[in-house]
């Protein structure tokens, strides 16, 4: 028995050492720096949305995904996930309820169509938002439904009704329209006509996958945003906000993890690797991406943001936003036993970080979606400054963080562990 035990222990140790050696070959500081230097180079001019340079960055990430051997999402022809947002400027709005004119300020039309004309015969579903409801939560449901609605809003909301026009900023291009009318009436006949100036702008996420084996319809997501804030006011002759840490670091981690998991081939669940656009200008990339999934099938999301500098605890450590909302953090830490690496709860609760990054959209739908970071948000010297350059990053520590994320995720990727869900009713 003793001989069998010793033999088994030796096999186990040998397997672990071989696995570590393979990880070190795949995830190494030289390769991390190579990717970082491309994404945060001056040639990318800060990767601002709607510039040729962010398209160049997207093409680079797509090429890395292809080289890693990933498949495209839904068998698309490209790793780029293209979509459009539209800005809507009202030209005119008029309407009647039971032949009585409606004051224009009591109508808000959310549409990406230049002109619409709606009546009780148009086939729009008629709904109400009454007293006791949360106006913006209910309104958002209708705007994002993909259906046409006429929404009668109780006059109890007259002081906040005008704020519904915020839905016109950065809408996704859609065929549906939603008409909000502030009224006490329950009309039998009505008409609303509206004209708008529509400005359409195109954006792209970059998405690749490794299909799962036994649990291919369950998804584990690794993500980071690849946009930054572009070119700004010169400081000591430098006007390029390179965004090396924010968030070329997170995007680099996603690419490295894609290479690693593709090579070790042990994922029972489907792994999705996503580089989001427009995090800095409203989170539109993550919002669009999230709409492509049934949230019930997303088992976990590892969103990676600003891991290029040491955390407040020093090297070999990072923190997880919303740590207390699921048991994903403890699962990750359990997988790191003996490594010397520690994941801590978010030490900056006053910064509200759980609601400020690309994990938020899926987290609000119950997904255990957390952001991993090392950024000292109370004293980060290069945050949103021209000084956020590759030379300020600790490549060795960053490489260790990426390895630790890979190791911490292994039981989730393999299908052994399933984190608890975020309790949506507890979210603000």
ABEGO torsion letter per residue (X at the ends): XAAAAAAAAAAAAAAAAAAAAAAAAABBAAAAAAAAAAAABAAAGGGBBGBAAAAAAAAAAAAAAAAAGBBBBGGBABABBBBBBBBBBBABBBBBBGGBBBBAAABBBBBABABBBBBAAAGBBBBBBBBGBBAAAAAAAAAAAGBBBBBBBBAAAAAAAAAAAAAABGBBBBABBBBBBBBABBBABBBBBBBBBBBBBBBBBBBBBBBBBABAABBBBBBBBABBAEBBBBBGGBABBAGAAOAAAAAAAAAAAAAAAAAAGABABBBBBBBBBGAAAGGAAAAAAAAABBAAABABBBBBBGAABBBAAEBGBBBBBGAAABAAAAAAAAAABGAGBBBBBBABAAAGAAAABAAAAAAAAGBBBBBBBABBAAABAABGBAABBAAABBAAAAAAAAAAAAAAAAAAAAGABBBBBBBAAABX
